[in-house]
Amino acid sequence: MKSRRHYFLALALALTAAAAPVSRAGDQDHDRARQAVEAGEVLPLRTVLAQVEREYPGQVMEVELEREHGLWVYEIKVLRPGGELLKLEVDARSGRTLEGKRGRRGEH
């Protein structure tokens, strides 16, 4: 049930993002990410989110795919029960959590 809710949340976010005006740089970022998935350089987002949801229960608030020092990294923010905001860096190729930072919602 929980994963179904997350699926619909992700779908709603994707539809909202698709409806918003997108810059040319944003198009290029999206294309690069799609190409990386198709080339097997990164795991699909749904695979990584399923793992994150199992290990870190809460609501996924934001996801970014970045290239850092030659490594693809998913940066994922999860709002945990009780209001804790967890910022994760996940190796996009293996799905291994590289780093996690904790904070309260509203902290920067």
Biopython code that builds the backbone (N, CA, C, O; Angstrom):
import numpy as np
from Bio.PDB.StructureBuilder import StructureBuilder

atoms = [
    (1, "MET", "N", (0.826, -1.193, 0.000)),
    (1, "MET", "CA", (0.000, 0.000, 0.000)),
    (1, "MET", "C", (0.871, 1.257, 0.000)),
    (1, "MET", "O", (0.618, 2.203, -0.746)),
    (2, "LYS", "N", (1.918, 1.249, 0.865)),
    (2, "LYS", "CA", (2.796, 2.394, 0.959)),
    (2, "LYS", "C", (3.523, 2.633, -0.364)),
    (2, "LYS", "O", (3.637, 3.773, -0.813)),
    (3, "SER", "N", (4.018, 1.550, -0.993)),
    (3, "SER", "CA", (4.744, 1.729, -2.250)),
    (3, "SER", "C", (3.798, 2.221, -3.345)),
    (3, "SER", "O", (4.220, 2.949, -4.244)),
    (4, "ARG", "N", (2.560, 1.840, -3.280)),
    (4, "ARG", "CA", (1.578, 2.320, -4.257)),
    (4, "ARG", "C", (1.386, 3.831, -4.107)),
    (4, "ARG", "O", (1.284, 4.557, -5.096)),
    (5, "ARG", "N", (1.339, 4.288, -2.856)),
    (5, "ARG", "CA", (1.200, 5.712, -2.588)),
    (5, "ARG", "C", (2.413, 6.466, -3.137)),
    (5, "ARG", "O", (2.272, 7.532, -3.738)),
    (6, "HIS", "N", (3.611, 5.900, -2.924)),
    (6, "HIS", "CA", (4.833, 6.531, -3.426)),
    (6, "HIS", "C", (4.850, 6.543, -4.949)),
    (6, "HIS", "O", (5.326, 7.497, -5.563)),
    (7, "TYR", "N", (4.332, 5.483, -5.553)),
    (7, "TYR", "CA", (4.264, 5.425, -7.014)),
    (7, "TYR", "C", (3.405, 6.570, -7.539)),
    (7, "TYR", "O", (3.793, 7.268, -8.476)),
    (8, "PHE", "N", (2.231, 6.761, -6.927)),
    (8, "PHE", "CA", (1.339, 7.821, -7.382)),
    (8, "PHE", "C", (1.924, 9.200, -7.088)),
    (8, "PHE", "O", (1.725, 10.134, -7.865)),
    (9, "LEU", "N", (2.646, 9.336, -5.971)),
    (9, "LEU", "CA", (3.316, 10.598, -5.672)),
    (9, "LEU", "C", (4.362, 10.896, -6.743)),
    (9, "LEU", "O", (4.438, 12.018, -7.245)),
    (10, "ALA", "N", (5.165, 9.897, -7.092)),
    (10, "ALA", "CA", (6.185, 10.081, -8.127)),
    (10, "ALA", "C", (5.539, 10.414, -9.468)),
    (10, "ALA", "O", (6.035, 11.265, -10.206)),
    (11, "LEU", "N", (4.439, 9.745, -9.781)),
    (11, "LEU", "CA", (3.731, 10.011, -11.027)),
    (11, "LEU", "C", (3.197, 11.442, -11.048)),
    (11, "LEU", "O", (3.315, 12.137, -12.057)),
    (12, "ALA", "N", (2.611, 11.881, -9.936)),
    (12, "ALA", "CA", (2.087, 13.242, -9.855)),
    (12, "ALA", "C", (3.207, 14.268, -10.013)),
    (12, "ALA", "O", (3.045, 15.273, -10.706)),
    (13, "LEU", "N", (4.343, 14.007, -9.367)),
    (13, "LEU", "CA", (5.480, 14.917, -9.502)),
    (13, "LEU", "C", (5.984, 14.956, -10.937)),
    (13, "LEU", "O", (6.322, 16.021, -11.454)),
    (14, "ALA", "N", (6.035, 13.802, -11.573)),
    (14, "ALA", "CA", (6.503, 13.738, -12.959)),
    (14, "ALA", "C", (5.559, 14.500, -13.881)),
    (14, "ALA", "O", (6.009, 15.223, -14.770)),
    (15, "LEU", "N", (4.257, 14.345, -13.676)),
    (15, "LEU", "CA", (3.287, 15.051, -14.509)),
    (15, "LEU", "C", (3.353, 16.553, -14.280)),
    (15, "LEU", "O", (3.232, 17.337, -15.222)),
    (16, "THR", "N", (3.547, 16.954, -13.020)),
    (16, "THR", "CA", (3.677, 18.372, -12.710)),
    (16, "THR", "C", (4.914, 18.946, -13.380)),
    (16, "THR", "O", (4.869, 20.024, -13.973)),
    (17, "ALA", "N", (6.010, 18.219, -13.282)),
    (17, "ALA", "CA", (7.257, 18.680, -13.900)),
    (17, "ALA", "C", (7.117, 18.747, -15.417)),
    (17, "ALA", "O", (7.648, 19.659, -16.050)),
    (18, "ALA", "N", (6.414, 17.800, -15.993)),
    (18, "ALA", "CA", (6.239, 17.777, -17.445)),
    (18, "ALA", "C", (5.378, 18.943, -17.912)),
    (18, "ALA", "O", (5.553, 19.440, -19.024)),
    (19, "ALA", "N", (4.457, 19.377, -17.075)),
    (19, "ALA", "CA", (3.568, 20.468, -17.454)),
    (19, "ALA", "C", (4.238, 21.832, -17.315)),
    (19, "ALA", "O", (3.809, 22.801, -17.941)),
    (20, "ALA", "N", (5.287, 21.914, -16.498)),
    (20, "ALA", "CA", (5.975, 23.181, -16.276)),
    (20, "ALA", "C", (6.879, 23.504, -17.459)),
    (20, "ALA", "O", (7.375, 22.599, -18.131)),
    (21, "PRO", "N", (7.093, 24.791, -17.715)),
    (21, "PRO", "CA", (8.033, 25.154, -18.779)),
    (21, "PRO", "C", (9.425, 24.629, -18.441)),
    (21, "PRO", "O", (9.866, 24.705, -17.294)),
    (22, "VAL", "N", (10.107, 24.098, -19.445)),
    (22, "VAL", "CA", (11.419, 23.498, -19.230)),
    (22, "VAL", "C", (12.435, 24.239, -20.081)),
    (22, "VAL", "O", (12.203, 24.507, -21.260)),
    (23, "SER", "N", (13.566, 24.567, -19.466)),
    (23, "SER", "CA", (14.621, 25.234, -20.228)),
    (23, "SER", "C", (15.343, 24.226, -21.110)),
    (23, "SER", "O", (15.215, 23.018, -20.915)),
    (24, "ARG", "N", (16.089, 24.717, -22.063)),
    (24, "ARG", "CA", (16.851, 23.834, -22.963)),
    (24, "ARG", "C", (17.866, 23.027, -22.168)),
    (24, "ARG", "O", (18.084, 21.854, -22.469)),
    (25, "ALA", "N", (18.496, 23.629, -21.154)),
    (25, "ALA", "CA", (19.452, 22.899, -20.323)),
    (25, "ALA", "C", (18.745, 21.771, -19.588)),
    (25, "ALA", "O", (19.309, 20.690, -19.418)),
    (26, "GLY", "N", (17.510, 22.015, -19.149)),
    (26, "GLY", "CA", (16.732, 20.972, -18.485)),
    (26, "GLY", "C", (16.453, 19.806, -19.413)),
    (26, "GLY", "O", (16.499, 18.648, -18.998)),
    (27, "ASP", "N", (16.161, 20.114, -20.681)),
    (27, "ASP", "CA", (15.948, 19.057, -21.678)),
    (27, "ASP", "C", (17.201, 18.214, -21.836)),
    (27, "ASP", "O", (17.129, 16.987, -21.906)),
    (28, "GLN", "N", (18.346, 18.874, -21.892)),
    (28, "GLN", "CA", (19.610, 18.163, -22.054)),
    (28, "GLN", "C", (19.892, 17.274, -20.850)),
    (28, "GLN", "O", (20.368, 16.150, -21.007)),
    (29, "ASP", "N", (19.600, 17.774, -19.637)),
    (29, "ASP", "CA", (19.801, 16.970, -18.432)),
    (29, "ASP", "C", (18.928, 15.725, -18.467)),
    (29, "ASP", "O", (19.376, 14.627, -18.138)),
    (30, "HIS", "N", (17.670, 15.911, -18.872)),
    (30, "HIS", "CA", (16.743, 14.783, -18.945)),
    (30, "HIS", "C", (17.233, 13.759, -19.965)),
    (30, "HIS", "O", (17.205, 12.555, -19.713)),
    (31, "ASP", "N", (17.678, 14.247, -21.108)),
    (31, "ASP", "CA", (18.192, 13.350, -22.152)),
    (31, "ASP", "C", (19.425, 12.595, -21.677)),
    (31, "ASP", "O", (19.559, 11.398, -21.928)),
    (32, "ARG", "N", (20.329, 13.296, -20.989)),
    (32, "ARG", "CA", (21.536, 12.636, -20.461)),
    (32, "ARG", "C", (21.171, 11.543, -19.473)),
    (32, "ARG", "O", (21.748, 10.457, -19.509)),
    (33, "ALA", "N", (20.217, 11.821, -18.590)),
    (33, "ALA", "CA", (19.798, 10.826, -17.597)),
    (33, "ALA", "C", (19.166, 9.615, -18.287)),
    (33, "ALA", "O", (19.466, 8.474, -17.937)),
    (34, "ARG", "N", (18.300, 9.861, -19.257)),
    (34, "ARG", "CA", (17.658, 8.761, -19.986)),
    (34, "ARG", "C", (18.704, 7.911, -20.701)),
    (34, "ARG", "O", (18.644, 6.682, -20.670)),
    (35, "GLN", "N", (19.653, 8.571, -21.340)),
    (35, "GLN", "CA", (20.709, 7.842, -22.046)),
    (35, "GLN", "C", (21.556, 7.015, -21.084)),
    (35, "GLN", "O", (21.967, 5.902, -21.413)),
    (36, "ALA", "N", (21.817, 7.554, -19.900)),
    (36, "ALA", "CA", (22.608, 6.819, -18.904)),
    (36, "ALA", "C", (21.872, 5.563, -18.450)),
    (36, "ALA", "O", (22.493, 4.516, -18.261)),
    (37, "VAL", "N", (20.553, 5.656, -18.274)),
    (37, "VAL", "CA", (19.760, 4.479, -17.894)),
    (37, "VAL", "C", (19.777, 3.460, -19.029)),
    (37, "VAL", "O", (20.007, 2.272, -18.802)),
    (38, "GLU", "N", (19.533, 3.928, -20.248)),
    (38, "GLU", "CA", (19.495, 3.020, -21.402)),
    (38, "GLU", "C", (20.841, 2.338, -21.646)),
    (38, "GLU", "O", (20.882, 1.197, -22.107)),
    (39, "ALA", "N", (21.944, 3.030, -21.340)),
    (39, "ALA", "CA", (23.283, 2.470, -21.542)),
    (39, "ALA", "C", (23.708, 1.567, -20.387)),
    (39, "ALA", "O", (24.779, 0.963, -20.427)),
    (40, "GLY", "N", (22.860, 1.477, -19.350)),
    (40, "GLY", "CA", (23.205, 0.640, -18.205)),
    (40, "GLY", "C", (24.196, 1.294, -17.257)),
    (40, "GLY", "O", (24.762, 0.623, -16.394)),
    (41, "GLU", "N", (24.414, 2.604, -17.408)),
    (41, "GLU", "CA", (25.332, 3.320, -16.524)),
    (41, "GLU", "C", (24.705, 3.592, -15.165)),
    (41, "GLU", "O", (25.416, 3.714, -14.168)),
    (42, "VAL", "N", (23.384, 3.688, -15.117)),
    (42, "VAL", "CA", (22.681, 3.951, -13.859)),
    (42, "VAL", "C", (21.461, 3.046, -13.759)),
    (42, "VAL", "O", (20.906, 2.608, -14.767)),
    (43, "LEU", "N", (21.061, 2.779, -12.532)),
    (43, "LEU", "CA", (19.836, 2.025, -12.290)),
    (43, "LEU", "C", (18.636, 2.935, -12.532)),
    (43, "LEU", "O", (18.735, 4.146, -12.333)),
    (44, "PRO", "N", (17.511, 2.378, -12.956)),
    (44, "PRO", "CA", (16.299, 3.197, -13.082)),
    (44, "PRO", "C", (15.904, 3.773, -11.721)),
    (44, "PRO", "O", (16.113, 3.141, -10.686)),
    (45, "LEU", "N", (15.341, 4.960, -11.734)),
    (45, "LEU", "CA", (14.951, 5.628, -10.497)),
    (45, "LEU", "C", (14.013, 4.762, -9.672)),
    (45, "LEU", "O", (14.157, 4.701, -8.451)),
    (46, "ARG", "N", (13.057, 4.092, -10.306)),
    (46, "ARG", "CA", (12.093, 3.287, -9.544)),
    (46, "ARG", "C", (12.792, 2.175, -8.765)),
    (46, "ARG", "O", (12.343, 1.814, -7.677)),
    (47, "THR", "N", (13.880, 1.626, -9.299)),
    (47, "THR", "CA", (14.635, 0.585, -8.612)),
    (47, "THR", "C", (15.307, 1.154, -7.368)),
    (47, "THR", "O", (15.262, 0.554, -6.294)),
    (48, "VAL", "N", (15.927, 2.313, -7.525)),
    (48, "VAL", "CA", (16.617, 2.955, -6.406)),
    (48, "VAL", "C", (15.614, 3.396, -5.344)),
    (48, "VAL", "O", (15.861, 3.221, -4.151)),
    (49, "LEU", "N", (14.481, 3.967, -5.766)),
    (49, "LEU", "CA", (13.477, 4.414, -4.794)),
    (49, "LEU", "C", (12.897, 3.246, -4.008)),
    (49, "LEU", "O", (12.632, 3.387, -2.815)),
    (50, "ALA", "N", (12.694, 2.106, -4.640)),
    (50, "ALA", "CA", (12.176, 0.936, -3.924)),
    (50, "ALA", "C", (13.140, 0.534, -2.818)),
    (50, "ALA", "O", (12.712, 0.199, -1.714)),
    (51, "GLN", "N", (14.419, 0.565, -3.101)),
    (51, "GLN", "CA", (15.428, 0.219, -2.100)),
    (51, "GLN", "C", (15.466, 1.260, -0.980)),
    (51, "GLN", "O", (15.513, 0.905, 0.198)),
    (52, "VAL", "N", (15.446, 2.535, -1.344)),
    (52, "VAL", "CA", (15.476, 3.611, -0.351)),
    (52, "VAL", "C", (14.255, 3.520, 0.557)),
    (52, "VAL", "O", (14.380, 3.674, 1.772)),
    (53, "GLU", "N", (13.078, 3.272, -0.014)),
    (53, "GLU", "CA", (11.854, 3.188, 0.783)),
    (53, "GLU", "C", (11.899, 2.022, 1.768)),
    (53, "GLU", "O", (11.347, 2.117, 2.865)),
    (54, "ARG", "N", (12.556, 0.916, 1.383)),
    (54, "ARG", "CA", (12.702, -0.219, 2.309)),
    (54, "ARG", "C", (13.644, 0.126, 3.459)),
    (54, "ARG", "O", (13.375, -0.215, 4.611)),
    (55, "GLU", "N", (14.737, 0.797, 3.146)),
    (55, "GLU", "CA", (15.766, 1.074, 4.144)),
    (55, "GLU", "C", (15.500, 2.330, 4.971)),
    (55, "GLU", "O", (15.930, 2.419, 6.121)),
    (56, "TYR", "N", (14.797, 3.293, 4.395)),
    (56, "TYR", "CA", (14.564, 4.578, 5.049)),
    (56, "TYR", "C", (13.098, 4.958, 4.895)),
    (56, "TYR", "O", (12.771, 5.786, 4.045)),
    (57, "PRO", "N", (12.206, 4.375, 5.696)),
    (57, "PRO", "CA", (10.778, 4.678, 5.568)),
    (57, "PRO", "C", (10.517, 6.179, 5.734)),
    (57, "PRO", "O", (11.132, 6.851, 6.562)),
    (58, "GLY", "N", (9.609, 6.666, 4.937)),
    (58, "GLY", "CA", (9.249, 8.072, 4.973)),
    (58, "GLY", "C", (8.726, 8.492, 3.611)),
    (58, "GLY", "O", (8.423, 7.653, 2.763)),
    (59, "GLN", "N", (8.625, 9.790, 3.412)),
    (59, "GLN", "CA", (8.106, 10.335, 2.159)),
    (59, "GLN", "C", (9.254, 10.934, 1.351)),
    (59, "GLN", "O", (9.953, 11.826, 1.832)),
    (60, "VAL", "N", (9.447, 10.454, 0.140)),
    (60, "VAL", "CA", (10.477, 11.007, -0.742)),
    (60, "VAL", "C", (10.012, 12.397, -1.173)),
    (60, "VAL", "O", (8.929, 12.563, -1.734)),
    (61, "MET", "N", (10.860, 13.394, -0.898)),
    (61, "MET", "CA", (10.495, 14.780, -1.180)),
    (61, "MET", "C", (11.140, 15.321, -2.454)),
    (61, "MET", "O", (10.558, 16.154, -3.149)),
    (62, "GLU", "N", (12.353, 14.838, -2.754)),
    (62, "GLU", "CA", (13.081, 15.380, -3.905)),
    (62, "GLU", "C", (14.113, 14.360, -4.370)),
    (62, "GLU", "O", (14.694, 13.632, -3.565)),
    (63, "VAL", "N", (14.328, 14.319, -5.676)),
    (63, "VAL", "CA", (15.340, 13.432, -6.256)),
    (63, "VAL", "C", (16.070, 14.193, -7.359)),
    (63, "VAL", "O", (15.446, 14.851, -8.192)),
    (64, "GLU", "N", (17.393, 14.094, -7.352)),
    (64, "GLU", "CA", (18.214, 14.657, -8.422)),
    (64, "GLU", "C", (19.217, 13.607, -8.849)),
    (64, "GLU", "O", (19.683, 12.817, -8.029)),
    (65, "LEU", "N", (19.549, 13.593, -10.124)),
    (65, "LEU", "CA", (20.612, 12.731, -10.638)),
    (65, "LEU", "C", (21.760, 13.639, -11.041)),
    (65, "LEU", "O", (21.613, 14.482, -11.926)),
    (66, "GLU", "N", (22.898, 13.466, -10.392)),
    (66, "GLU", "CA", (24.063, 14.314, -10.622)),
    (66, "GLU", "C", (25.256, 13.457, -11.035)),
    (66, "GLU", "O", (25.309, 12.260, -10.753)),
    (67, "ARG", "N", (26.190, 14.083, -11.695)),
    (67, "ARG", "CA", (27.458, 13.425, -12.027)),
    (67, "ARG", "C", (28.525, 14.101, -11.173)),
    (67, "ARG", "O", (28.818, 15.281, -11.363)),
    (68, "GLU", "N", (29.111, 13.352, -10.227)),
    (68, "GLU", "CA", (30.106, 13.897, -9.305)),
    (68, "GLU", "C", (31.392, 13.094, -9.408)),
    (68, "GLU", "O", (31.405, 11.891, -9.146)),
    (69, "HIS", "N", (32.471, 13.762, -9.789)),
    (69, "HIS", "CA", (33.788, 13.120, -9.888)),
    (69, "HIS", "C", (33.730, 11.863, -10.746)),
    (69, "HIS", "O", (34.339, 10.846, -10.414)),
    (70, "GLY", "N", (32.987, 11.940, -11.862)),
    (70, "GLY", "CA", (32.888, 10.813, -12.785)),
    (70, "GLY", "C", (31.915, 9.732, -12.357)),
    (70, "GLY", "O", (31.798, 8.709, -13.032)),
    (71, "LEU", "N", (31.212, 9.936, -11.243)),
    (71, "LEU", "CA", (30.280, 8.940, -10.703)),
    (71, "LEU", "C", (28.860, 9.501, -10.743)),
    (71, "LEU", "O", (28.625, 10.627, -10.305)),
    (72, "TRP", "N", (27.910, 8.717, -11.270)),
    (72, "TRP", "CA", (26.499, 9.115, -11.243)),
    (72, "TRP", "C", (25.970, 8.893, -9.829)),
    (72, "TRP", "O", (26.167, 7.828, -9.244)),
    (73, "VAL", "N", (25.296, 9.909, -9.285)),
    (73, "VAL", "CA", (24.775, 9.857, -7.920)),
    (73, "VAL", "C", (23.336, 10.360, -7.910)),
    (73, "VAL", "O", (23.035, 11.427, -8.445)),
    (74, "TYR", "N", (22.438, 9.567, -7.286)),
    (74, "TYR", "CA", (21.089, 10.051, -7.002)),
    (74, "TYR", "C", (21.148, 10.767, -5.658)),
    (74, "TYR", "O", (21.581, 10.185, -4.663)),
    (75, "GLU", "N", (20.717, 12.022, -5.623)),
    (75, "GLU", "CA", (20.579, 12.762, -4.373)),
    (75, "GLU", "C", (19.098, 12.734, -4.018)),
    (75, "GLU", "O", (18.260, 13.248, -4.760)),
    (76, "ILE", "N", (18.786, 12.130, -2.877)),
    (76, "ILE", "CA", (17.392, 11.882, -2.510)),
    (76, "ILE", "C", (17.124, 12.464, -1.129)),
    (76, "ILE", "O", (17.873, 12.209, -0.186)),
    (77, "LYS", "N", (16.047, 13.251, -1.010)),
    (77, "LYS", "CA", (15.624, 13.781, 0.285)),
    (77, "LYS", "C", (14.382, 13.014, 0.722)),
    (77, "LYS", "O", (13.415, 12.889, -0.029)),
    (78, "VAL", "N", (14.427, 12.499, 1.959)),
    (78, "VAL", "CA", (13.327, 11.720, 2.515)),
    (78, "VAL", "C", (12.876, 12.386, 3.807)),
    (78, "VAL", "O", (13.689, 12.628, 4.700)),
    (79, "LEU", "N", (11.585, 12.682, 3.910)),
    (79, "LEU", "CA", (11.009, 13.202, 5.147)),
    (79, "LEU", "C", (10.592, 12.014, 5.989)),
    (79, "LEU", "O", (9.670, 11.279, 5.636)),
    (80, "ARG", "N", (11.281, 11.833, 7.109)),
    (80, "ARG", "CA", (11.040, 10.680, 7.972)),
    (80, "ARG", "C", (9.881, 10.964, 8.925)),
    (80, "ARG", "O", (9.549, 12.123, 9.174)),
    (81, "PRO", "N", (9.264, 9.901, 9.461)),
    (81, "PRO", "CA", (8.244, 10.107, 10.482)),
    (81, "PRO", "C", (8.846, 10.926, 11.628)),
    (81, "PRO", "O", (9.975, 10.666, 12.043)),
    (82, "GLY", "N", (8.125, 11.883, 12.128)),
    (82, "GLY", "CA", (8.641, 12.733, 13.191)),
    (82, "GLY", "C", (9.281, 14.014, 12.673)),
    (82, "GLY", "O", (9.720, 14.846, 13.466)),
    (83, "GLY", "N", (9.343, 14.186, 11.350)),
    (83, "GLY", "CA", (9.817, 15.441, 10.790)),
    (83, "GLY", "C", (11.289, 15.514, 10.442)),
    (83, "GLY", "O", (11.755, 16.558, 9.985)),
    (84, "GLU", "N", (12.034, 14.442, 10.641)),
    (84, "GLU", "CA", (13.454, 14.449, 10.296)),
    (84, "GLU", "C", (13.621, 14.406, 8.777)),
    (84, "GLU", "O", (12.982, 13.594, 8.109)),
    (85, "LEU", "N", (14.474, 15.273, 8.229)),
    (85, "LEU", "CA", (14.761, 15.281, 6.803)),
    (85, "LEU", "C", (16.097, 14.589, 6.587)),
    (85, "LEU", "O", (17.124, 15.023, 7.111)),
    (86, "LEU", "N", (16.077, 13.524, 5.822)),
    (86, "LEU", "CA", (17.274, 12.735, 5.546)),
    (86, "LEU", "C", (17.709, 13.013, 4.116)),
    (86, "LEU", "O", (16.919, 12.872, 3.183)),
    (87, "LYS", "N", (18.962, 13.407, 3.947)),
    (87, "LYS", "CA", (19.521, 13.669, 2.617)),
    (87, "LYS", "C", (20.484, 12.539, 2.294)),
    (87, "LYS", "O", (21.507, 12.373, 2.958)),
    (88, "LEU", "N", (20.152, 11.766, 1.273)),
    (88, "LEU", "CA", (20.948, 10.604, 0.897)),
    (88, "LEU", "C", (21.661, 10.845, -0.419)),
    (88, "LEU", "O", (21.143, 11.516, -1.312)),
    (89, "GLU", "N", (22.855, 10.288, -0.523)),
    (89, "GLU", "CA", (23.546, 10.196, -1.803)),
    (89, "GLU", "C", (23.685, 8.713, -2.093)),
    (89, "GLU", "O", (24.260, 7.966, -1.302)),
    (90, "VAL", "N", (23.154, 8.292, -3.237)),
    (90, "VAL", "CA", (23.116, 6.878, -3.604)),
    (90, "VAL", "C", (23.867, 6.689, -4.918)),
    (90, "VAL", "O", (23.608, 7.389, -5.896)),
    (91, "ASP", "N", (24.803, 5.733, -4.931)),
    (91, "ASP", "CA", (25.528, 5.395, -6.158)),
    (91, "ASP", "C", (24.490, 4.928, -7.173)),
    (91, "ASP", "O", (23.812, 3.924, -6.957)),
    (92, "ALA", "N", (24.368, 5.654, -8.275)),
    (92, "ALA", "CA", (23.314, 5.369, -9.253)),
    (92, "ALA", "C", (23.566, 4.092, -10.036)),
    (92, "ALA", "O", (22.638, 3.561, -10.646)),
    (93, "ARG", "N", (24.782, 3.587, -10.040)),
    (93, "ARG", "CA", (25.093, 2.350, -10.755)),
    (93, "ARG", "C", (24.802, 1.121, -9.890)),
    (93, "ARG", "O", (24.250, 0.134, -10.377)),
    (94, "SER", "N", (25.173, 1.182, -8.611)),
    (94, "SER", "CA", (25.035, 0.010, -7.736)),
    (94, "SER", "C", (23.828, 0.082, -6.809)),
    (94, "SER", "O", (23.344, -0.952, -6.349)),
    (95, "GLY", "N", (23.333, 1.291, -6.527)),
    (95, "GLY", "CA", (22.249, 1.455, -5.573)),
    (95, "GLY", "C", (22.730, 1.550, -4.135)),
    (95, "GLY", "O", (21.916, 1.632, -3.215)),
    (96, "ARG", "N", (24.045, 1.540, -3.929)),
    (96, "ARG", "CA", (24.621, 1.595, -2.579)),
    (96, "ARG", "C", (24.540, 3.023, -2.045)),
    (96, "ARG", "O", (24.852, 3.978, -2.755)),
    (97, "THR", "N", (24.116, 3.159, -0.779)),
    (97, "THR", "CA", (24.067, 4.470, -0.144)),
    (97, "THR", "C", (25.490, 4.915, 0.167)),
    (97, "THR", "O", (26.229, 4.212, 0.856)),
    (98, "LEU", "N", (25.871, 6.081, -0.343)),
    (98, "LEU", "CA", (27.215, 6.607, -0.141)),
    (98, "LEU", "C", (27.291, 7.492, 1.088)),
    (98, "LEU", "O", (28.282, 7.473, 1.817)),
    (99, "GLU", "N", (26.233, 8.271, 1.316)),
    (99, "GLU", "CA", (26.246, 9.235, 2.401)),
    (99, "GLU", "C", (24.818, 9.552, 2.799)),
    (99, "GLU", "O", (23.909, 9.549, 1.969)),
    (100, "GLY", "N", (24.635, 9.824, 4.080)),
    (100, "GLY", "CA", (23.335, 10.249, 4.574)),
    (100, "GLY", "C", (23.514, 11.343, 5.606)),
    (100, "GLY", "O", (24.325, 11.208, 6.522)),
    (101, "LYS", "N", (22.760, 12.432, 5.465)),
    (101, "LYS", "CA", (22.817, 13.543, 6.416)),
    (101, "LYS", "C", (21.431, 13.740, 6.982)),
    (101, "LYS", "O", (20.431, 13.689, 6.265)),
    (102, "ARG", "N", (21.389, 13.965, 8.274)),
    (102, "ARG", "CA", (20.106, 14.154, 8.947)),
    (102, "ARG", "C", (19.925, 15.617, 9.330)),
    (102, "ARG", "O", (20.888, 16.326, 9.625)),
    (103, "GLY", "N", (18.678, 16.047, 9.318)),
    (103, "GLY", "CA", (18.344, 17.403, 9.731)),
    (103, "GLY", "C", (16.861, 17.470, 10.033)),
    (103, "GLY", "O", (16.139, 16.488, 9.861)),
    (104, "ARG", "N", (16.414, 18.613, 10.476)),
    (104, "ARG", "CA", (14.988, 18.827, 10.719)),
    (104, "ARG", "C", (14.405, 19.523, 9.505)),
    (104, "ARG", "O", (15.112, 20.255, 8.812)),
    (105, "ARG", "N", (13.143, 19.309, 9.242)),
    (105, "ARG", "CA", (12.493, 19.972, 8.104)),
    (105, "ARG", "C", (12.602, 21.479, 8.293)),
    (105, "ARG", "O", (12.354, 22.006, 9.377)),
    (106, "GLY", "N", (12.980, 22.158, 7.214)),
    (106, "GLY", "CA", (13.135, 23.604, 7.271)),
    (106, "GLY", "C", (14.565, 24.047, 7.519)),
    (106, "GLY", "O", (14.870, 25.228, 7.354)),
    (107, "GLU", "N", (15.463, 23.130, 7.916)),
    (107, "GLU", "CA", (16.874, 23.468, 8.103)),
    (107, "GLU", "C", (17.576, 23.409, 6.768)),
    (107, "GLU", "O", (17.180, 22.643, 5.890)),
    (108, "HIS", "N", (18.604, 24.201, 6.605)),
    (108, "HIS", "CA", (19.383, 24.188, 5.355)),
    (108, "HIS", "C", (20.799, 23.823, 5.649)),
    (108, "HIS", "O", (21.621, 23.755, 4.735)),
]
sb = StructureBuilder()
sb.init_structure("model")
sb.init_model(0)
sb.init_chain("A")
sb.init_seg("    ")
for serial, (resi, resn, name, xyz) in enumerate(atoms, 1):
    if name == "N":
        sb.init_residue(resn, " ", resi, " ")
    sb.init_atom(name, np.array(xyz, "f"), 0.0, 1.0, " ", f" {name:<3s}", serial, name[0])
structure = sb.get_structure()
